[in-house]
């Protein structure tokens, strides 16, 4: 085992591996390039630098050439190993020449489309950097691993309000201009409409101060967007966004559950169903009138939001309620 040959190979079995080292001398005609920055530009999207579903992303890539190495005449960066869910529209970026110790930013960017149905996850990919000298000979080639997150985050948010809310915001095209807005309702009944840049389009105070404990419902009436909420001030209220209050129906008890929009009689027009704190179920038309036989009192108390569907195929909605017992 002390023989110079037998030390590393004993009866053709490698024992420790070959520890030899090869030193390569410096060559001023070669380059050493690293990626110093990648900017995700959502050219089709909200332009906030985050990768969101439905956007078109361009990669603006900055490369640095080590000062101890030589200059390069032209550089390309090629996108590799990106998940097949993405649609790559341009897989190569060009950067031109880079002097020793210098840097360059891509001129023609790598680009891909993000599908709307993409999962919120981290996605990895590779960027293959290749450099050529003036004779168009390749003098550098290396792949770098990178990743990005799919997120719903926007640089325009969070948006702050001075009054809290227990209602979920609603995302819709309020004015039918092809761009969605966010409808926010605070606990006092104030409506705020925001665009995707976090800018306030509209603010609308309630006719009376409310105490809203849950979310609101949304419907369309004659092309107008209408929200309906139930209040601990014993009111069921429907109001047009950017318009007037449609009705305010007073109940004998507080309402803490989210109201729902239904067509309980199958006549093609909407009604509102709401449940109060004393087990009373109300169904109200948009004239602010209770339908015949309502309210009805449940046999047991409920603190759960309820639902509706046409369960028997008669073109009339039924109401499904889960009680606490």
Number of C-alpha atoms within 10 A of each C-alpha: 9 7 8 8 9 14 12 18 16 11 8 8 10 12 12 9 9 9 6 5 6 5 5 6 6 10 10 11 11 18 24 20 24 15 15 13 13 15 13 19 21 23 14 12 17 17 17 16 16 22 23 23 18 15 20 22 26 22 21 18 23 16 21 19 22 18 13 14 18 20 25 26 17 17 23 19 24 17 21 16 11 16 11 7 12 13 14 18 13 14 15 20 24 20 21 16 19 23 17 20 16 14 18 19 19 20 12 16 21 22 22 20 18 19 15 10 9 14 13 12 10 10 14 14 15 17 23 15 22 19 26 21 19 11 7 11 10 15 16 16 16 14 16 13 11 11 10 13 14 16 15 10 13 17 14 14 11 9 11 8 10 6 10 11 20 14 18 14 16 17 15 15 15 21 12 9 7 9 11 16 21 19 21 21 27 23 19 18 22 18 20 20 22 19 18 17 15 17 13 14 12 13 14 17 13 14 13 12 13 20 21 25 20 20 24 24 18 19 16 12 12 6 10 14 18 21 21 24 29 34 27 19 18 20 23 26 25 25 21 19 19 17 11 13 16 15 19 21 16 15 19 12 17 19 27 24 24 23 28 25 23 25 21 22 15 13 9 11 13 19 20 24 26 23 32 27 17 15 19 20 17 21 24 22 17 16 12 18 14 17 15 8 8 14 19 12 14 14 10 11 17 20 15 14 18 18 17 17 15 15 12 9 8 10 15 18 19 17 16 12 16 13 15 9 7
